[in-house]
Amino acid sequence: MNQKQTRTIMKKISEIKEKHTKREVQDLELDKAERIAGHLDALSPKCTDCRNYLEELKKETVNLAVLNELDSKTILNYREFLQTICNHLKEKHEMVQEGTGTSLGIAIGVAVGVALGLSVFNNIAVGIALGLAVGLSLGAGIDSRAKKNGKMI
């Protein structure tokens, strides 16, 4: 584990949070960047890509910390960089982004609810409500399990 790089990233993120507005901090997805840094740190001994991404994340975060003004292009580039890392974590390490299970559960629950509402209950509203409730609870369970297993980005 390369904890020195991770500590540097966390320190620079704290500096960025202090220096910039709440809106800019939100747009940069700095909380997500902190979680990503933790995952990259844990995975870097076994994964060369994670080690390289951790180095790049440190460089990008240090560069961001020295800026006094953030323009939309800088924010967009940083978010795209974070998304590239997220894609690696999803594809190579079977991680999921926060809310993925809930979104999937709701979509499937509503679809099944509509079908049940039309065929069994003869009332689409009851079917949608039931499907939404079941899908939401199943999806939240999936997200909870991913978080518990350390697979949540």
N, C-alpha and C positions, 0 to 999 in steps of 0.2 A: 504494500500500500504506500502511496506517495502522499502522506499526510501533509507535508510541507506545502505542496502545490494546492491542496484542498484548503488548508488554512489561509493561504494567500487569497484564494478565490473568495472565501467567506468574508475575509477582512475587506476586500475591495467592494464586494456587494454591499456590505454595511456602509462603506463610505458613499457609494452611489445612492443608497437609500436616504442618507442624511443630507446629501447635496441637492437632490432633485425632488420635484414635486411628486405627490402621491400618484398622480395620473401617469407621469413618466415611468415611475417605478412599476406600476401596474402594467403599462404597455410593454415594458422590457421583460416581463414575466420573471422577475428576479427570484421569487419563491421557488419557481420551477427550476431555475438555474442552480439554486442551492441543493435541491433534491438530486438533480442530475449530477452535480459534482460529487455528492456522496456515493451515488451508484457507480460512477466512473472510478472513484477511488477504490471502492470495494472490488471492482472487476478488473482493474488495471494489472494486477499481478498475473492474471491468466489470459488477458486479451490485449494484444498489441494495439488494436484500433482504439480501445478504451483509453489506453495509456496516451496515445497520440491525441485523442479528443480532449483528454484532461489537460494536456499541455496547451492545446489551442484555446480551450475555454479559459485557462489562466491568462493567456496573452490577450484575448478579446476583452476579458473583464478588466484587466489592468488598463488597457487602452480606453475603455469606456469610463473608468474611474477618473482619468485625468481631464476628461471633457467637461467644460463648464456649461455648455449648451448642447442639447440633444435635438437633432433634427429628425424628421420622420424617416429619412433614408437610413440613418444610423440605427434607429430603433428597429426598422424592418429587417435590416441585415442581421442584427443580433438575434431577433426572433427566428429568422430562417436558419441561422446557425444552430440554435437550440433545437429546432425541429429536425435538422439533419442528425443530430446526436440522438434525439428521441427515436427516430426511424431505425438507427443502428441498435439501440437498446431493445426495441420491439422485435426486430428481425433476428438478431443474433442471440439475444438473452431472454426472449419470450416475456418481456415486460409489457405492461399496459398503461395507458395514460389514465389519469384520474377521471372517473365518470363513464368510462367505456362500457363497463358491465351494466350500469344503470341505463344508459342509452339503449343498449342492445335489448335489455330486459323489457323496457317500456315498448320498444318497437314491436317485439315479438308478442308481448302481452296484448297490446291493442289489436294487432292483426288477428290473433286467436280470439280475442274478445268480440270483435266484429262478427267473425264467423259463428261463434256460439250465440251471440245476441240475435242474429238473424235466424239461425236454425233451431236452437233449443228454446230460448226465452221469448222469441218472437218480438223482441224489443232491443233494438240496436244500442240504445243508451245504457241499458243494464249490462250488456255484453262489454261495451267499451269501458265502463267504470270497473267492472270486475277484472277485465284483462289488464287495465292500467294498474290496479292495485297489486295484482299477482306479479306482473312484470316488474313493477317498481321494487317490490320486496325481493324478488329473485335477483334482480340486477344489483341491488345494494348488497346482497349477500356475496355476489361474485366479486364486487369491488372490495368488500371487507376481507375476503379470503386472499385476494391479490395483495392487499396492503399488509396483512398478517404474514404472508410468505415473502415479503420484501420484493414483490414484483410490480409495485406501483411506482410510476414515474412521478 
